[in-house]
Amino acid sequence: MKTVFADAYYYVAFVSSRDAGHVKAQEFSRTYKGRTVTTEWVLTEVADAFSLPGM
């Protein structure tokens, strides 16, 4: 089983339909069958991105 690292760009794009990478992140999630790993620092960065007004 292949493992890939998911960074903040991926998570923000996956969640936010306004993000330029949204469609690609959604498609990746539908087709990828391996494991995804990340770090708590990445999750902190994602939380920071969504703490902005309008997000």
Secondary structure as GFF3:
##gff-version 3
##sequence-region A 1 55
A	DSSP	beta_strand	3	5	.	.	.	ID=ss1
A	DSSP	alpha_helix	8	15	.	.	.	ID=ss2
A	DSSP	alpha_helix	22	31	.	.	.	ID=ss3
A	DSSP	beta_strand	35	37	.	.	.	ID=ss4
A	DSSP	alpha_helix	40	49	.	.	.	ID=ss5
###
